[in-house]
Amino acid sequence: MSDTHLHVDGARVLADLHALRSIGAYKTGVHKPTFSDAHMRSLEWLAQRLPEAGLMAAIDGIGNVIGTSMKSGPKLLAGSHLESQNFAGWLDGPLGVVYALEAARVINPDPNVNGSVEVAAWCDEEGHFGHFLGSRSYVGDLAETDIDAAKDRNSGRTMREALREVGLEGRPRAIAERGRHIGYIEAHIEQGETLESAGLSVGIVTSIVGIWQYRITFSGEQNHAGTTRMAVRKDAGLALARFCVAIDDRFPRACGPRTVWTTGRITLDPGAPSIIPGRAEMLFQIRDDDTGVIERLENLLRSMAAEVSAQSRCSVTVELLRTGAPAVMDTTFQHAIEAASCARAGGRSIRMPSGAGHDAQVLATIMPAGMMFVPSIGGVSHHWTENTGDADIVTGAEVFVDACWRLLVP
Amino acid sequence: MSDTHLHVDGARVLADLHALRSIGAYKTGVHKPTFSDAHMRSLEWLAQRLPEAGLMAAIDGIGNVIGTSMKSGPKLLAGSHLESQNFAGWLDGPLGVVYALEAARVINPDPNVNGSVEVAAWCDEEGHFGHFLGSRSYVGDLAETDIDAAKDRNSGRTMREALREVGLEGRPRAIAERGRHIGYIEAHIEQGETLESAGLSVGIVTSIVGIWQYRITFSGEQNHAGTTRMAVRKDAGLALARFCVAIDDRFPRACGPRTVWTTGRITLDPGAPSIIPGRAEMLFQIRDDDTGVIERLENLLRSMAAEVSAQSRCSVTVELLRTGAPAVMDTTFQHAIEAASCARAGGRSIRMPSGAGHDAQVLATIMPAGMMFVPSIGGVSHHWTENTGDADIVTGAEVFVDACWRLLVP
C-alpha cells in the first residue's frame, strides 16, 4: 500500500541540498571539517528549518542537532550528518539530513498520522576528531574522558578547544530516552556503483559491515644497498610486497561474496634509497558483514604470516588494531523501504550490505535501525566530484518519506 | 718484490685511529656530521700530524685537508675522509686517512725513495651537504653556485652558513695541479662480508659501481575501501607490490654476477587505512660496474612497466632520477696492491668491485686511481657497531704502505 496523499516536494529537497552546498562550497563539492565555520553555519541552517516541521531544535554539547516533536504517538528518529571530509562531496551526510527534514515536514503536520518523525544531525560522523562521536554520545557510549582525549586529526586542535571556540562548551549532551523511538532510519548515497551499474534507484541496507584492521610488520636486516649481495639480503620491504601479492592470490578462495580488503599504507624503514629496509609495515583492513568470514580470513592471514616467518629470511607479526562487529539492519525497516520502493520507484531496489560505516550502526545498538541508499554517479566517494542525479535524489526522497510513513502507520 | 726495510708501525696506526675515535665518540662508533665540532677537531688533528710526514698542511675553503710535499720526484696522492654518517662507525673514512698518513710517515723520510706520498682528507664524502663535494671541488667539478645551493640534509643549515661558522669562509679551495700526481690511492673498510666470509685480508677494487636511480609511479583510482568491490578496483599499491615481486623474479635472469637492486622507499597515496591508494610510488636503485648490464636491466624495467600498463587496470611510469657511470680502477694500481698483498698478507686477496661510492671515483676522473678494502666484521656499515679486527687493520696498513711504495718505485 502506498499512501499517495503524501506530497513529497522534490524541488524543496533539491533547494535545501543546494543551500547546504553553498555553505563551505569547494568546486562542485564542499569543505566542512567538523566545527569549522561552514559546519557550524550548516548546523544553524538546520536548526532554523526544524520548526517548519513542527520540531523544537537544539544543538547539544557535542554538536548534535536534535529536532524534538511534541506530538503524541510513536516517534521515528531519522538523520545523518552535516560535516564533510576535507574537500569532499556535497551529498555525503546532507542528503540523509534533508530527507529526514522532508519526512518530518510531510508527515508531522498530517492529522491522519498518529506519530512523528524526529530529526538528527550527528556530529563528526566523518571522524575528524574520533569515531562516530556524536551518535555515540547520544546512545550513551561516550565518556567525558573520551572527549578530553579527542583531537582534530589534521590540525591537532583538541575537541575541548573546538567546543569552546564554537560556543558549545558546557552545554548538556542529548542522550537517547529509552523507548521513545520505534527506531532510526538513515538515507545515504551508496558510495559505490552497484545501484548505478544495475540501473536501480534504491539500496535496502541489510547490514553495515564490520571493519577489522591490522598492522602487519616485517622484520629483516637493514643494510647497505651497494655492498650487500642479493643472496644474503633480508629485505623487509620485498617480504611485504610478496605478502601483499599472496593475500591477493589467496583471499579470493576464502572470502565471502562481498568481502573487501585493502592495504592503505606501506612504510619502509628507514626509507632511504640506498638502504635495504630492515623493517616494513602495512596497514591492512578487512570488511565483511559475516564475522565467520572475517575469522576465516584472519586465520588465513596469520597462517600466511607464520609460513613467511618459517620459510623466509624475514619474520612477520600480525597485530589486530581494531574490530568492529557488523550491524544488522532491522527486517521491519527493510520491508518498509522495499514496500516504499515498490510504490514510489517501480521496485527498482536491491538488498545490499553497506561497506562503509554510518551512524545507523551506532543507533542500532539501542533501537531497531534501517538504511537506504541512492545511486552514486561512478561510485565516487570522499571526493568533491561525488554526485547523484537530480531524478535519483527526488525518487530517493519519495521512497524515504514513504518508508517513514509505513513505519509510523503499520 | 717486497721492500722489507719499510717499517709500518701497526701500533701507531691503531693509536691514531683510536685518537680519531675519541673525537665525537658515540657508543663504540662516532657521530661526526660534516662541519660539526667533532669533525672540525678531527681535521685539526690531521693537520697537526701531517708535518710528522714532512708535509705542509692546509685546510681549504671547502674543508679539505691537504698535505703537500716539498720533496722532488713522483708524488702519489692518498686519502679518504674524516666526517661520519650520523651515529656511525669509527673506521669508515678515518682508516683510509690514517693509512695514507702512515704511508707518508714511512715513505717520505726514506732517502732511498725518489718521491713522496701526499695526504688528503676529502670533505663531506658522506654527503651531509651533497655528493662528494670535497673531492669534486679538488678535481674542478664544483661551482660556487653548487656551494650556494648546498644544505645540510638534516638541519637545513646552508653550506655557506656552515663554512662561515667553522671559520673557513673566504679561504681559497685547493684545486688539483694537473700532472702533479702519478695517481690516487684510497683504503676503506669493505662494508660487506665478502672478505670476512672467505677468510681474506685484502680486497683489490676493480671498479666502483655506477648507481642508477628511478622513481616508478603507479596510477590507479583512489576510492572508498568499504564500498568499492574488489572486481572494479584500480589499486595502485597492489600494482606496485606485484611489480616489486616481478622485479625480484625476473632480474636474476638478466643481471650480472654482482648486480644489486633495491626498493628503498614506498609511498601510497593518500596513505589512509580506509582508502584504496590511487597513486603509489617506489624509489628503485640498480648498481653495477657494467653499463651494459644496467642498460639491459633498465630496458627490462621499462618493458615490464609497459606490460603492466597494457594488461592491468593501473598505468606505470619509470623515471630515471640519477645515473652514475662506473669508475674503473687503474690496472697498475691493482697490480701494485696485489703484489703488496702477496708480500705482506700471504696473497689472501681478491679482486672485487666496490658496491659503495668513494672519493676514488671522483679522483679517477682526472688521474689513475686505485682502492683497497680491509674486512668488515659481519659486513656492518653505517652503524655504530661497524668494526674490523686489529690484526686486519694492521695487515691492511702494511699492504697499503707497501703498495704505495711499489707505485712510487716501479
Interface residues (C-beta under 8 A of the other chain):
Chain A: E190 Q191 G192 E193 T194 V209 I211 Q213 Q222 N223 H224 A225 G226 T227 T228 R229 M230 V232 D235 G237 L238 L240 A241 R242 C244 V245 D248 P252 R258 T259 V260 W261 T262 T263 G264 R265 I266 T267 L268 G271 A272 P273 S274 I275 I276 P277 L283 Q285 R287 S354 G355 A356 G357 G379 V380 S381 H382 H383
Chain B: E190 Q191 G192 E193 T194 V209 I211 Q213 Q222 N223 H224 A225 G226 T227 T228 R229 M230 V232 D235 G237 L238 L240 A241 R242 C244 V245 D248 P252 R258 T259 V260 W261 T262 T263 G264 R265 I266 T267 L268 G271 A272 P273 S274 I275 I276 P277 L283 Q285 R287 S354 G355 A356 G357 G379 S381 H382 H383
